[in-house]
Amino acid sequence: MQKQLEANQKRLAEEQKKLAQQQKELEEARAQAEEAQQEARNRLDALQSKMISVKKSARGIILSMSD
């Protein structure tokens, strides 16, 4: 009975270690995804400011695109 308990505790410790590693990898992947998303937003904003003009008037929103 004692040996089984020790084996279960060892297995639990290994699973906890795996879980901690997976959580670390997930956090890194999330950080990379957020960084890529922010970069894409910044590039889109730069592109819009160069190619698309947005004006708001009483009639609504006017989008003008340059050639």
N, C-alpha and C positions, 0 to 999 in steps of 0.2 A: 504494500500500500504506500509506503514512504517513497519507494523508487518511482512509482507511478506519479505521485505528487511532484516530485523533483523533475521528472520528465515533462510534466505539464507546465510547470513554472518555467523551465528552460524554453519550451516551445512558445509560451506566452511572451517571454522576453524577446525571442527572435522575431515574433510577429509584430511586437511593438517597435522594434528597431526598423523593420521593413516599412511599417506605417509612417514612422517619422521621416524616413528617406523619401517615401512617396509624397508626403506632404511638402517637403522641401522642394522636390522637383515640380510639384504643382504650383507652388508659390513663384518659382523661377519662370515657369511657363506663362503664368498670369502676368508677371511683370514685363516679360518680353512682348506679350500680346498688347498690353496697354501702351507700351512704348511705340510699337508699330502702328497702333491705331492713332495715337497722337501725331506721329509723323505724317500719316496719311491725311489727317485733318489739316495739318499745317500746310502740306503741299496743295491740297484742294483750295484752301483759303487763298494761297498765293496765286494759284491759277485763276480763281474767280476774280481776284482783284485786277489781274492783268487782262483777262479776256471778257469778263462779264461785268457790266455796270448795273447796279440795282438802285432804282429810285423809287421812293414812296411818295405818292401824291394823294390828293383828295379822291381821285378816280380809282386808285389802287396801286399795285406794284408794277413798275415798268422794268423789264429786263432788256438790256441792250448788249448785244455781242459784237465784238470787233472782229474784223476779218483777219 
